[in-house]
Amino acid sequence: MKTLVAVRHAEAEEKQIFQNDFDRHLTIQGRIDAEMMGLGLQEKNIKPDLIIASPAQRTRETSEILAKNLACPLEHILLKERIYNGSSHDITDTLLFSDIPDEAETIFIIGHNPGISYFALHIARGLPISYLPPCGMVGVQTVAGHWADFSFLNSTFLFFDFP
């Protein structure tokens, strides 16, 4: 069984005048929340073999905090431009067409609203929320033997958690 965890980046600072949205950092609370969520994943014994994330600063920071807390080498963070402001469809395509090695049993995808929320709601059919809060996570397991065969139809809901 393979495990997929969809994660919205942790709380980011407000965009300043003339600041590029791409360059926004996490707030202190966002860093605390990411640390806390990492501890929760440790308790669930969920450790990523690969993290696929948007290259925006706040998703990189969230990825790095989770990776460090879960003993995932930083080299296992794969930044994909398509996730930044990507739709649920873009995120699905990134998962299906990224040549993810089959040895990767657990993957985290870290992105932005609204795309990551729509993706999470799609894979966790029936979850009674309308969006993922900052650092919110949805986990599913799939019987697919290859990541390229992943589908919400062959996945089972595992958890929903947030700070």
Secondary structure, DSSP 8 states (H G I E B T S, - for coil): -EEEEEEE---B----TT--GGG--B-HHHHHHHHHHHHHHHHTT---SEEEE-SSHHHHHHHHHHHHHTT--GGGEEE-GGGTT--HHHHHHHHHTS---TT--EEEEEE-TTHHHHHHHHHTTT-S-SS--TT-EEEEEE--SSGGG--GGGEEEEEEE--
